[in-house]
Structures are given as structure tokens and as C-alpha cells.
Amino acid sequence: MPSSCWLALTPAGRPFQVCGQANLPIARQAVAPNCAILTVASKSELREIFMSAGSLRNKALTALLISDPAQKVAAVAELSEMLVIDCHVEIQAPEGIPGRPPQPLLVPPQQVKPRSMGSPQGRAALIHSLAHIEFNAINLALDILWRFAGLPEDFYRDWARVAREEAYHFGLLEGHLRALGYQYGDLPAHDGLWEMAERTRDDLLARLALVPRTLEARGLDASPIVRDKLAGAGDLAAAAIIDIILRDEIGHVAVGNHWYRYECERQDADPITRFAELATDYRAPRLRGPFNLTARREAGFTDEELEALQQNAR
């Protein structure tokens, strides 16, 4: 960062981006002719502006701490790409991560019993479990966004977009759940996704390897099966929601793949070898087929990675 930094503000006072003086015409053109351009003398002064104006990473942390689902979704919608991205600021972890409502009751995975799709209650149970996954996915995107400093700006923009899309998915599922006479929190759920986030809270490479590329990528395999079950039970609205989720989740896993390879290169690590080591070190679940190889290829998995996945599943 240059010794003299520039902060571009919209007429409403919202920070847009930080750039060197040489990039000033780009900032002026990107914001508007009547934007305000401020000269900031030091990094400490710049940080004060970040904190007072609300940077992307601080707003992500604020959203993560919110317990009420509707308020969290609204806060995630405010994670605009126009916010300042304070890439290099180290943020101390507060108490209360993650924010979530008192319900659903969290139980071991084996206590979440599958139900038949032949009844409205069974379909509601499935939609509830999917809504819980998406609520956790919001928190996971927010957590990686604020927790890890020192990455390129695009890293934070990518995960902000993922958070917004996960919030959209949650809203779709919660709305459908209400149409079935239930609401989020009515049924028990498990905490497997967030447990892996806790294990990898100090290791970015492990987080990328084992959350988006492992646990969330499992959704690529499961979505077509779930979609067909819902359509077969006559719930075409729910099947259409799964189509949207699968489309977007391919992109989310692609984000995980991209930044996993970026971090492997930065650490001079072989992606396939290191993945196997991390899966062992952090006790990742062993995945079983069938695998949606088409979706996984679209999400950026290589043929070598898919072959290793299938071998390990046997």
C-alpha cells in the first residue's frame, strides 16, 4: 500500500475502493464524476476510516454474529462490492461465533432420522435439513471472509458473493418450508459443517480443502438425487429450488477450488498430496459415491483429483 492512499467515496458517503494516486482516474470513472476523493496520510488513519465507514470484512463479522435468521440475511445483503476491503487488517475473534437462533436443537448426525417423501411431514423434514445446511453455509462464507487476512481483494469479493447466494438459497427454502406449515427451527439438525469450520479456524488451506471442496462439494453429488425425490413426490416447487442451488453451488465449489490452488502454490504444496494429508490430519469424513462427476468438473476438479476421490471411496 503506498504511503499516501486514496479513498473513493460515493456522494452518499459509502466507501468504494482504495487505490494508489496513479489509479485515481479509474476510481473517479468507476464511482461517478461527483464522487469525493480523500487523501489519507497514513495506514492508521485509513484504518480508522475503515472502521467508521464499515469495511467488508468487519460487516461480514457483524453479520456472522447475528442470531436471528432474517436479520442475518438482511445483513448479508449489505455486503456490497462497493465496500472497502481491508485485506491486511488482523481482526480479533470476538465471543459468540457463529450467531444462530436457539432452535433448531443440534443433535448428533445419527439422531437426524430420514423420513419418507410420501408425506408432507417427510418433505418438510428434508426441506428443513436443507435450510439448515444453507444457514450454516452463510456462516461459513462469512467466517472465511473476516477470519483470514492478507489475501487478494478478489478472495473477499468471491466469498461475499457466496454469502449473498447462500442467503438467497436459505430464503427460498425457508419460504417453501413455511408453505408446508413449518418454520426453520421446528425440527432437530446436526452441526457437522460448522464443526469442521471450528477445526480449521487457524488453517486457511485446511479450511479451503475440507469445507468448500469436501463437505459443500458433497452437495453437488446429493442435489440431483434429492431433486428427483422431490419431483417424484410431486413437489415441483422444491425441485426447482434444488435446481437453483445446484447451479450456484457449482460456482461456490469453484471458488473453493480456485483459492485452494492459489494457497497451495503460495505454500509450494502439491494439491492432491496435501489434500490427502489435510483430510487425515483434520479427520474429514470419507466420501462415498455416487459422485456427480459432471458437476465436479464444472466446479474445477481435475481428472486426477476425481480419480483419487473415486479410489479413496472404494
VOBA-1610 file (N, C-alpha, C; in pm, whole numbers, padded with zeros to 5 digits, always signed):
BEGIN
Met+00085-00118+00000Met+00000+00000+00000Met+00088+00124+00000Pro+00067+00221-00088Pro+00151+00340-00093Pro+00137+00421+00034Ser+00238+00505+00063Ser+00235+00585+00184Ser+00119+00683+00183Ser+00083+00733+00066Ser-00034+00820+00056Ser-00143+00741-00017Cys-00253+00711+00052Cys-00358+00627-00003Cys-00477+00713-00041Trp-00556+00661-00131Trp-00674+00733-00176Trp-00798+00652-00144Leu-00898+00720-00092Leu-01023+00657-00059Leu-01132+00720-00143Ala-01202+00641-00224Ala-01309+00694-00308Ala-01441+00676-00235Leu-01517+00785-00226Leu-01647+00780-00161Leu-01755+00820-00259Thr-01868+00750-00252Thr-01983+00788-00333Thr-02044+00915-00274Pro-02133+00982-00347Pro-02197+01102-00291Pro-02270+01075-00160Ala-02317+00952-00140Ala-02386+00917-00015Ala-02289+00889+00099Gly-02159+00893+00069Gly-02059+00870+00172Gly-02015+00727+00187Arg-02058+00637+00100Arg-02020+00496+00108Arg-01882+00476+00046Pro-01789+00413+00118Pro-01657+00390+00060Pro-01664+00294-00057Phe-01589+00324-00163Phe-01593+00239-00282Phe-01467+00155-00296Gln-01351+00215-00295Gln-01229+00137-00307Gln-01111+00222-00263Val-01000+00156-00237Val-00875+00224-00204Val-00779+00201-00318Cys-00707+00302-00358Cys-00618+00286-00471Cys-00503+00383-00459Gly-00399+00357-00533Gly-00287+00450-00539Gly-00324+00572-00622Gln-00246+00677-00608Gln-00277+00801-00678Gln-00279+00780-00829Ala-00197+00687-00878Ala-00192+00663-01022Ala-00323+00608-01075Asn-00400+00542-00988Asn-00527+00483-01031Asn-00646+00575-01007Leu-00619+00697-00970Leu-00726+00790-00937Leu-00828+00809-01049Pro-00788+00824-01175Pro-00888+00839-01281Pro-00981+00719-01293Ile-00928+00599-01267Ile-01010+00479-01273Ile-01115+00483-01163Ala-01073+00521-01043Ala-01166+00530-00932Ala-01273+00634-00959Arg-01232+00748-01014Arg-01328+00855-01039Arg-01429+00810-01144Gln-01381+00743-01247Gln-01471+00697-01353Gln-01564+00587-01302Ala-01513+00499-01216Ala-01591+00386-01169Ala-01700+00430-01071Val-01674+00531-00991Val-01772+00574-00892Val-01874+00667-00956Ala-01831+00785-00994Ala-01918+00885-01058Ala-01837+01013-01068Pro-01872+01100-01160Pro-01797+01225-01172Pro-01799+01309-01045Asn-01905+01297-00964Asn-01916+01381-00846Asn-01877+01309-00718Cys-01794+01203-00728Cys-01750+01135-00608Cys-01649+01221-00535Ala-01629+01192-00408Ala-01530+01263-00328Ala-01404+01179-00320Ile-01290+01239-00340Ile-01162+01170-00330Ile-01085+01232-00215Leu-01052+01150-00116Leu-00983+01199+00002Leu-00840+01148+00005Thr-00748+01232+00044Thr-00611+01189+00064Thr-00595+01145+00209Val-00540+01023+00228Val-00519+00970+00362Val-00369+00958+00384Ala-00322+01016+00492Ala-00177+01028+00510Ala-00113+00899+00559Ser-00184+00817+00634Ser-00120+00701+00695Ser-00213+00581+00697Lys-00155+00465+00717Lys-00235+00344+00726Lys-00325+00347+00849Ser-00277+00405+00959Ser-00360+00410+01079Ser-00482+00497+01057Glu-00464+00609+00987Glu-00579+00694+00957Glu-00675+00623+00863Leu-00618+00549+00768Leu-00701+00473+00676Leu-00782+00368+00750Arg-00720+00303+00848Arg-00791+00201+00925Arg-00907+00263+01003Glu-00886+00383+01056Glu-00995+00449+01128Glu-01114+00471+01035Ile-01086+00508+00910Ile-01194+00528+00814Ile-01262+00395+00785Phe-01181+00288+00772Phe-01238+00156+00752Phe-01339+00124+00863Met-01295+00145+00986Met-01376+00104+01099Met-01503+00188+01110Ser-01491+00318+01085Ser-01607+00404+01099Ser-01704+00387+00983Ala-01652+00368+00862Ala-01739+00356+00745Ala-01797+00215+00733Gly-01726+00115+00786Gly-01775-00022+00775Gly-01711-00092+00657Ser-01603-00167+00684Ser-01536-00239+00577Ser-01608-00370+00551Leu-01577-00432+00439Leu-01642-00557+00401Leu-01620-00664+00506Arg-01497-00680+00551Arg-01466-00788+00645Arg-01530-00763+00781Asn-01533-00637+00826Asn-01599-00608+00954Asn-01750-00628+00944Lys-01807-00590+00832Lys-01950-00612+00815Lys-01983-00761+00805Ala-01892-00838+00746Ala-01913-00984+00742Ala-01911-01042+00882Leu-01819-00996+00966Leu-01813-01044+01104Leu-01939-01003+01180Thr-01985-00882+01159Thr-02108-00838+01223Thr-02225-00927+01184Ala-02234-00959+01055Ala-02342-01047+01007Ala-02328-01186+01067Leu-02206-01235+01079Leu-02182-01368+01134Leu-02233-01378+01278Leu-02222-01270+01354Leu-02260-01271+01495Leu-02411-01261+01516Ile-02485-01226+01412Ile-02630-01211+01425Ile-02696-01348+01438Ser-02784-01362+01535Ser-02851-01489+01560Ser-02980-01505+01482Asp-03056-01399+01469Asp-03185-01407+01402Asp-03166-01431+01252Pro-03224-01536+01194Pro-03200-01567+01053Pro-03240-01453+00959Ala-03355-01391+00981Ala-03399-01285+00891Ala-03305-01165+00898Gln-03260-01130+01018Gln-03167-01019+01033Gln-03031-01053+00971Lys-02989-01178+00984Lys-02862-01218+00924Lys-02869-01207+00771Val-02979-01256+00714Val-02996-01249+00569Val-02994-01103+00523Ala-03059-01015+00598Ala-03060-00872+00562Ala-02921-00813+00571Ala-02843-00852+00674Ala-02707-00801+00688Ala-02617-00850+00575Val-02636-00974+00533Val-02556-01029+00424Val-02585-00954+00294Ala-02708-00914+00275Ala-02744-00838+00154Ala-02670-00706+00145Glu-02620-00656+00258Glu-02547-00530+00262Glu-02398-00547+00230Leu-02353-00669+00206Leu-02211-00692+00177Leu-02182-00659+00031Ser-02188-00534+00001Ser-02172-00486-00136Ser-02026-00487-00178Glu-02004-00506-00307Glu-01868-00497-00361Glu-01815-00354-00356Met-01901-00259-00326Met-01857-00119-00317Met-01791-00090-00183Leu-01801-00181-00087Leu-01738-00159+00043Leu-01587-00168+00033Val-01520-00093+00117Val-01375-00104+00129Val-01338-00244+00174Ile-01233-00300+00115Ile-01183-00431+00153Ile-01051-00412+00226Asp-01052-00432+00355Asp-00933-00412+00438Asp-00854-00544+00445Cys-00788-00577+00337Cys-00727-00710+00322Cys-00629-00745+00432His-00551-00648+00477His-00437-00678+00563His-00463-00652+00711Val-00584-00613+00745Val-00615-00585+00885Val-00643-00717+00958Glu-00569-00739+01067Glu-00594-00856+01152Glu-00707-00823+01248Ile-00812-00904+01247Ile-00930-00880+01331Ile-00932-00986+01440Gln-00949-00942+01563Gln-00955-01035+01675Gln-01092-01102+01681Ala-01090-01231+01709Ala-01216-01308+01714Ala-01293-01272+01840Pro-01417-01227+01825Pro-01499-01198+01943Pro-01570-01322+01993Glu-01638-01309+02104Glu-01723-01417+02153Glu-01850-01423+02068Gly-01912-01539+02066Gly-02043-01551+02002Gly-02043-01596+01858Ile-01932-01654+01811Ile-01925-01706+01675Ile-01961-01854+01675Pro-02054-01897+01590Pro-02137-01818+01498Pro-02268-01776+01565Gly-02326-01669+01517Gly-02458-01632+01564Gly-02563-01724+01501Arg-02648-01783+01585Arg-02756-01867+01534Arg-02866-01871+01638Pro-02988-01899+01593Pro-03102-01897+01685Pro-03098-02014+01782Pro-03175-02005+01892Pro-03176-02115+01990Pro-03231-02245+01933Gln-03311-02238+01830Gln-03362-02355+01761Gln-03318-02345+01615Pro-03282-02455+01550Pro-03311-02594+01586Pro-03220-02650+01695Leu-03271-02750+01762Leu-03192-02829+01855Leu-03086-02904+01776Leu-02958-02892+01818Leu-02849-02959+01748Leu-02821-03093+01814Val-02822-03197+01735Val-02804-03334+01783Val-02699-03403+01698Pro-02646-03516+01741Pro-02553-03593+01657Pro-02619-03632+01525Pro-02539-03642+01417Pro-02598-03672+01285Pro-02685-03796+01283Gln-02646-03899+01357Gln-02722-04024+01354Gln-02861-04011+01417Gln-02884-03902+01490Gln-03015-03881+01550Gln-03110-03803+01458Val-03060-03755+01344Val-03146-03689+01246Val-03198-03796+01152Lys-03318-03843+01177Lys-03372-03957+01106Lys-03429-03917+00970Pro-03398-03993+00864Pro-03461-03966+00734Pro-03608-04003+00738Arg-03688-03932+00659Arg-03832-03959+00653Arg-03874-03979+00508Ser-03985-04045+00492Ser-04036-04076+00359Ser-04082-03949+00288Met-04054-03942+00157Met-04100-03830+00076Met-04249-03841+00043Gly-04310-03949+00084Gly-04450-03969+00050Gly-04546-03888+00133Ser-04498-03823+00238Ser-04585-03744+00324Ser-04537-03599+00328Pro-04629-03504+00351Pro-04587-03365+00367Pro-04486-03348+00480Gln-04504-03427+00587Gln-04410-03418+00700Gln-04270-03460+00659Gly-04261-03566+00577Gly-04131-03611+00531Gly-04064-03510+00441Arg-04141-03448+00352Arg-04084-03345+00265Arg-04041-03223+00346Ala-04121-03188+00446Ala-04085-03074+00532Ala-03955-03102+00607Ala-03937-03226+00653Ala-03813-03261+00723Ala-03693-03246+00631Leu-03708-03289+00506Leu-03598-03274+00411Leu-03569-03127+00383Ile-03672-03047+00357Ile-03653-02906+00330Ile-03590-02836+00451His-03631-02876+00571His-03572-02819+00692His-03424-02850+00701Ser-03386-02973+00670Ser-03244-03009+00676Ser-03164-02931+00572Leu-03221-02909+00455Leu-03153-02832+00352Leu-03141-02685+00393Ala-03247-02631+00455Ala-03240-02493+00503Ala-03131-02479+00608His-03117-02579+00694His-03012-02575+00796His-02873-02576+00732Ile-02857-02657+00628Ile-02729-02659+00556Ile-02699-02521+00499Glu-02800-02458+00440Glu-02778-02327+00379Glu-02752-02220+00484Phe-02818-02229+00599Phe-02790-02134+00707Phe-02645-02148+00752Asn-02599-02271+00767Asn-02459-02293+00801Asn-02366-02244+00692Ala-02408-02261+00567Ala-02324-02215+00455Ala-02309-02063+00456Ile-02413-01991+00496Ile-02400-01846+00513Ile-02289-01817+00613Asn-02296-01881+00729Asn-02196-01858+00833Asn-02056-01896+00788Leu-02045-02004+00712Leu-01913-02047+00665Leu-01852-01944+00570Ala-01931-01890+00479Ala-01879-01789+00388Ala-01840-01663+00462Leu-01922-01622+00559Leu-01890-01503+00638Leu-01763-01525+00719Asp-01746-01645+00772Asp-01632-01673+00858Asp-01500-01669+00782Ile-01497-01729+00664Ile-01372-01727+00587Ile-01341-01587+00539Leu-01446-01507+00522Leu-01429-01371+00472Leu-01360-01282+00575Trp-01402-01289+00700Trp-01343-01200+00801Trp-01217-01258+00864Arg-01208-01391+00874Arg-01108-01454+00960Arg-00966-01446+00905Phe-00951-01459+00775Phe-00817-01476+00718Phe-00775-01349+00645Ala-00671-01285+00696Ala-00620-01160+00639Ala-00509-01189+00539Gly-00477-01088+00458Gly-00359-01095+00371Gly-00381-01159+00237Leu-00506-01179+00197Leu-00536-01238+00066Leu-00569-01127-00033Pro-00568-01157-00164Pro-00607-01056-00262Pro-00752-01011-00244Glu-00782-00893-00292Glu-00918-00839-00278Glu-01022-00933-00338Asp-00988-00998-00449Asp-01085-01087-00514Asp-01126-01203-00424Phe-01037-01245-00334Phe-01073-01350-00238Phe-01194-01308-00157Tyr-01192-01188-00106Tyr-01301-01139-00020Tyr-01426-01109-00102Arg-01409-01059-00222Arg-01526-01037-00308Arg-01595-01169-00342Asp-01514-01271-00371Asp-01571-01403-00404Asp-01655-01457-00289Trp-01602-01450-00168Trp-01675-01509-00056Trp-01795-01423-00014Ala-01789-01293-00040Ala-01907-01209-00016Ala-02019-01249-00111Arg-01984-01275-00237Arg-02085-01320-00333Arg-02142-01455-00290Val-02055-01545-00246Val-02102-01676-00199Val-02200-01658-00083Ala-02166-01571+00011Ala-02254-01548+00126Ala-02390-01496+00081Arg-02391-01403-00014Arg-02519-01349-00062Arg-02603-01458-00128Glu-02539-01545-00205Glu-02613-01651-00273Glu-02662-01757-00175Glu-02582-01787-00073Glu-02627-01882+00029Glu-02747-01825+00104Ala-02746-01695+00130Ala-02860-01632+00197Ala-02984-01640+00109Tyr-02966-01623-00020Tyr-03078-01637-00115Tyr-03134-01778-00111His-03046-01877-00110His-03091-02016-00102His-03170-02041+00026Phe-03117-01991+00138Phe-03185-02010+00265Phe-03325-01949+00259Gly-03335-01831+00202Gly-03464-01765+00191Gly-03563-01846+00108Leu-03517-01904-00002Leu-03605-01987-00084Leu-03655-02108-00007Leu-03564-02175+00062Leu-03602-02295+00136Leu-03690-02263+00255Glu-03658-02155+00326Glu-03740-02118+00441Glu-03882-02081+00396Gly-03891-02009+00284Gly-04024-01975+00233Gly-04104-02098+00197His-04039-02196+00135His-04109-02320+00099His-04147-02398+00223Leu-04060-02396+00322Leu-04089-02464+00447Leu-04213-02405+00514Arg-04225-02275+00511Arg-04344-02210+00567Arg-04470-02249+00489Ala-04455-02262+00359Ala-04569-02303+00278Ala-04617-02443+00315Leu-04526-02524+00370Leu-04561-02659+00414Leu-04612-02661+00559Gly-04618-02544+00622Gly-04670-02536+00758Gly-04566-02546+00867Tyr-04439-02529+00832Tyr-04331-02537+00929Tyr-04245-02410+00919Gln-04153-02395+01014Gln-04055-02289+01004Gln-03919-02341+01049Tyr-03816-02269+01009Tyr-03680-02311+01045Tyr-03665-02312+01197Gly-03617-02423+01249Gly-03603-02441+01392Gly-03701-02539+01451Asp-03803-02578+01374Asp-03905-02669+01426Asp-03854-02811+01446Leu-03750-02849+01372Leu-03701-02986+01375Leu-03553-02988+01414Pro-03505-03097+01471Pro-03364-03104+01508Pro-03273-03108+01386Ala-03147-03073+01406Ala-03048-03071+01298Ala-02912-03104+01358His-02815-03131+01272His-02680-03160+01322His-02584-03047+01284Asp-02464-03051+01339Asp-02371-02938+01330Asp-02242-02975+01257Gly-02249-03076+01168Gly-02127-03126+01106Gly-02048-03022+01028Leu-02118-02938+00953Leu-02047-02836+00874Leu-01969-02741+00963Trp-02033-02691+01066Trp-01964-02592+01150Trp-01854-02657+01234Glu-01869-02782+01270Glu-01763-02849+01344Glu-01632-02849+01266Met-01640-02869+01133Met-01518-02864+01052Met-01463-02723+01044Ala-01550-02623+01044Ala-01503-02485+01046Ala-01425-02458+01174Glu-01472-02510+01286Glu-01400-02493+01413Glu-01262-02558+01407Arg-01257-02678+01352Arg-01128-02748+01346Arg-01026-02673+01261Thr-01073-02606+01157Thr-00981-02543+01061Thr-00972-02392+01080Arg-01009-02341+01197Arg-01016-02197+01217Arg-00880-02128+01209Asp-00772-02203+01226Asp-00638-02142+01221Asp-00559-02183+01098Asp-00624-02247+01001Asp-00551-02301+00887Asp-00634-02278+00761Leu-00598-02176+00684Leu-00675-02141+00565Leu-00674-02255+00464Leu-00558-02316+00441Leu-00552-02423+00341Leu-00644-02538+00379Ala-00644-02574+00507Ala-00732-02681+00553Ala-00878-02640+00538Arg-00911-02516+00569Arg-01049-02470+00554Arg-01094-02484+00409Leu-01012-02439+00316Leu-01048-02446+00174Leu-01058-02590+00127Ala-00968-02675+00174Ala-00968-02815+00130Ala-01089-02891+00181Leu-01128-02865+00305Leu-01221-02955+00371Leu-01363-02901+00389Val-01382-02772+00366Val-01519-02720+00372Val-01575-02704+00230Pro-01532-02607+00150Pro-01594-02598+00016Pro-01563-02717-00074Arg-01440-02770-00067Arg-01401-02876-00160Arg-01441-03016-00115Thr-01485-03031+00009Thr-01522-03163+00059Thr-01668-03165+00104Leu-01698-03097+00213Leu-01833-03106+00269Leu-01935-03037+00180Glu-01904-02917+00133Glu-02000-02848+00047Glu-02005-02911-00092Ala-01892-02962-00140Ala-01893-03029-00270Ala-01979-03154-00267Arg-02001-03209-00149Arg-02089-03325-00138Arg-02230-03291-00186Gly-02267-03163-00172Gly-02397-03121-00221Gly-02411-03135-00371Leu-02300-03126-00445Leu-02306-03147-00589Leu-02350-03290-00621Asp-02306-03383-00538Asp-02342-03523-00560Asp-02486-03551-00517Ala-02527-03490-00407Ala-02658-03521-00349Ala-02773-03449-00418Ser-02748-03330-00472Ser-02858-03247-00524Ser-02943-03316-00631Pro-02885-03380-00732Pro-02971-03446-00832Pro-03060-03554-00773Ile-03008-03628-00675Ile-03086-03734-00611Ile-03202-03673-00533Val-03173-03569-00456Val-03276-03502-00376Val-03380-03439-00467Arg-03333-03377-00574Arg-03425-03312-00668Arg-03523-03413-00727Asp-03472-03528-00767Asp-03558-03630-00827Asp-03659-03685-00727Lys-03616-03699-00602Lys-03709-03748-00499Lys-03823-03649-00479Leu-03789-03520-00472Leu-03893-03418-00451Leu-03986-03410-00571Ala-03929-03414-00691Ala-04013-03410-00811Ala-04102-03534-00818Gly-04047-03649-00783Gly-04126-03771-00785Gly-04239-03769-00684Ala-04221-03694-00576Ala-04327-03681-00475Ala-04427-03573-00512Gly-04405-03507-00627Gly-04498-03405-00672Gly-04467-03265-00625Asp-04355-03247-00555Asp-04318-03114-00505Asp-04226-03047-00607Leu-04286-02999-00715Leu-04208-02940-00823Leu-04147-02807-00783Ala-04211-02734-00691Ala-04154-02608-00645Ala-04022-02631-00571Ala-04020-02733-00486Ala-03896-02766-00414Ala-03789-02815-00511Ala-03829-02895-00610Ala-03733-02943-00709Ala-03669-02826-00784Ala-03749-02724-00815Ala-03696-02607-00884Ala-03596-02531-00797Ile-03621-02526-00666Ile-03526-02463-00575Ile-03394-02539-00575Ile-03400-02670-00576Ile-03276-02750-00579Ile-03198-02724-00707Asp-03268-02705-00818Asp-03200-02671-00944Asp-03121-02542-00929Ile-03180-02442-00865Ile-03111-02315-00843Ile-02990-02334-00753Ile-03008-02410-00646Ile-02898-02432-00552Ile-02782-02505-00620Leu-02812-02608-00696Leu-02705-02682-00764Leu-02629-02591-00859Arg-02702-02511-00936Arg-02636-02417-01029Arg-02538-02328-00955Asp-02581-02270-00845Asp-02496-02177-00772Asp-02385-02248-00696Glu-02414-02368-00643Glu-02313-02438-00564Glu-02195-02483-00650Ile-02218-02508-00777Ile-02105-02537-00866Ile-02008-02420-00864Gly-02063-02299-00869Gly-01978-02180-00862Gly-01910-02165-00728His-01978-02200-00620His-01917-02187-00487His-01801-02284-00469Val-01820-02406-00514Val-01710-02503-00506Val-01595-02460-00596Ala-01628-02399-00709Ala-01523-02347-00797Ala-01442-02240-00728Val-01507-02156-00649Val-01434-02055-00572Val-01339-02124-00474Gly-01389-02227-00405Gly-01302-02302-00314Gly-01185-02365-00385Asn-01209-02424-00502Asn-01101-02485-00579Asn-00997-02381-00621His-01044-02267-00670His-00953-02162-00716His-00859-02117-00604Trp-00917-02087-00488Trp-00833-02032-00380Trp-00755-02142-00310Tyr-00802-02266-00315Tyr-00721-02377-00265Tyr-00594-02390-00347Arg-00606-02384-00478Arg-00487-02396-00563Arg-00396-02275-00548Tyr-00456-02158-00531Tyr-00376-02038-00506Tyr-00292-02056-00380Glu-00355-02104-00273Glu-00284-02119-00146Glu-00183-02233-00153Cys-00213-02341-00226Cys-00115-02448-00246Cys+00010-02394-00316Glu-00012-02314-00418Glu+00102-02256-00490Glu+00182-02164-00399Arg+00113-02088-00316Arg+00182-01997-00225Arg+00265-02073-00123Gln+00217-02195-00086Gln+00288-02276+00012Gln+00377-02382-00053Asp+00385-02379-00186Asp+00465-02477-00261Asp+00423-02620-00226Ala+00292-02644-00227Ala+00236-02774-00191Ala+00167-02835-00312Asp+00178-02968-00326Asp+00106-03038-00431Asp-00040-03051-00390Pro-00135-03006-00472Pro-00275-03003-00429Pro-00332-03139-00391Ile-00297-03245-00466Ile-00355-03377-00438Ile-00292-03438-00313Thr-00160-03433-00304Thr-00091-03489-00187Thr-00131-03414-00061Arg-00133-03283-00069Arg-00165-03203+00050Arg-00310-03225+00094Phe-00398-03242-00002Phe-00538-03265+00034Phe-00552-03393+00116Ala-00485-03498+00073Ala-00493-03625+00145Ala-00438-03609+00287Glu-00330-03533+00301Glu-00272-03511+00434Glu-00369-03433+00523Leu-00430-03329+00468Leu-00522-03247+00546Leu-00647-03326+00586Ala-00696-03410+00495Ala-00814-03491+00526Ala-00786-03583+00644Thr-00664-03637+00651Thr-00625-03723+00763Thr-00606-03641+00890Asp-00532-03531+00879Asp-00499-03450+00997Asp-00624-03394+01065Tyr-00723-03356+00984Tyr-00842-03291+01039Tyr-00964-03383+01045Arg-00941-03512+01025Arg-01045-03615+01041Arg-01166-03585+00953Ala-01141-03558+00828Ala-01251-03535+00734Ala-01324-03666+00708Pro-01454-03660+00689Pro-01528-03783+00661Pro-01487-03841+00526Arg-01488-03972+00517Arg-01457-04039+00391Arg-01582-04036+00303Leu-01571-03979+00186Leu-01687-03963+00099Leu-01716-04093+00024Arg-01844-04115+00000Arg-01887-04233-00075Arg-01963-04188-00199Gly-01954-04268-00305Gly-02027-04239-00426Gly-02175-04268-00411Pro-02251-04241-00514Pro-02205-04196-00646Pro-02170-04047-00645Phe-02077-04012-00732Phe-02031-03874-00743Phe-02085-03811-00871Asn-02120-03686-00861Asn-02166-03610-00977Asn-02042-03556-01048Leu-01981-03640-01129Leu-01854-03604-01191Leu-01867-03485-01286Thr-01981-03475-01353Thr-02002-03363-01445Thr-02000-03230-01369Ala-02075-03224-01259Ala-02079-03101-01180Ala-01944-03074-01116Arg-01877-03177-01071Arg-01746-03158-01008Arg-01645-03106-01110Arg-01651-03153-01232Arg-01561-03098-01335Arg-01593-02951-01362Glu-01723-02920-01369Glu-01762-02780-01389Glu-01711-02692-01275Ala-01702-02749-01156Ala-01655-02675-01039Ala-01503-02669-01030Gly-01434-02729-01125Gly-01290-02714-01131Gly-01206-02828-01080Phe-01267-02940-01043Phe-01186-03055-01004Phe-01120-03114-01128Thr-00994-03151-01115Thr-00921-03210-01227Thr-00951-03359-01237Asp-00916-03418-01350Asp-00936-03562-01367Asp-00855-03639-01264Glu-00735-03591-01233Glu-00651-03659-01133Glu-00718-03655-00994Glu-00777-03542-00960Glu-00845-03530-00831Glu-00968-03620-00826Leu-01042-03628-00935Leu-01161-03712-00937Leu-01125-03860-00930Glu-01015-03897-00994Glu-00969-04035-00985Glu-00929-04070-00841Ala-00859-03978-00776Ala-00821-04001-00635Ala-00946-04009-00547Leu-01045-03926-00573Leu-01169-03928-00497Leu-01236-04064-00509Gln-01245-04116-00630Gln-01312-04243-00652Gln-01233-04359-00593Gln-01102-04352-00600Gln-01020-04458-00541Gln-01035-04462-00391Asn-01037-04345-00326Asn-01048-04340-00181Asn-01186-04381-00132Ala-01285-04372-00221Ala-01423-04409-00182Ala-01447-04558-00190Arg-01355-04630-00253Arg-01377-04774-00273Arg-01341-04854-00148
//
